[in-house]
């Protein structure tokens, strides 16, 4: 069931990179909010909402479902966080559509997402990289391949993320 060392490291890196890609979209969204660029906010929000919804669905189907057998408490906690994220996405979507979402509310949501991503990186993604079936790992690598090219083409993203966290 475990994969090769190179394969597991590659999957882990792609999964982490996917979090960075989503975070990059949120950085752009915060910039647009700060500039009061309403059309950019709407477009970026739609892009982000679609991507994070797909991201969570992949995690739930391929990673958390498998993790459930090894660590049901962690799987249950991650699913609970996903439910909370979906609720907040729905609330914020209304604010984006009505042009009344505050930058501070979005920043708080970004912090929540980053905490969640850290938890997944430290637990679920480590597990997935070492214990998911090779076929599932390959499928995820194919689905997340774009994340690798994003990482290579996003210099300075870490500095922007740090500035937003401050």
Secondary structure as GFF3:
##gff-version 3
##sequence-region A 1 166
A	DSSP	alpha_helix	5	34	.	.	.	ID=ss1
A	DSSP	alpha_helix	38	58	.	.	.	ID=ss2
A	DSSP	pi_helix	59	64	.	.	.	ID=ss3
A	DSSP	alpha_helix	65	70	.	.	.	ID=ss4
A	DSSP	alpha_helix	72	97	.	.	.	ID=ss5
A	DSSP	alpha_helix	103	119	.	.	.	ID=ss6
A	DSSP	pi_helix	120	124	.	.	.	ID=ss7
A	DSSP	alpha_helix	125	131	.	.	.	ID=ss8
A	DSSP	alpha_helix	134	152	.	.	.	ID=ss9
A	DSSP	alpha_helix	157	165	.	.	.	ID=ss10
###
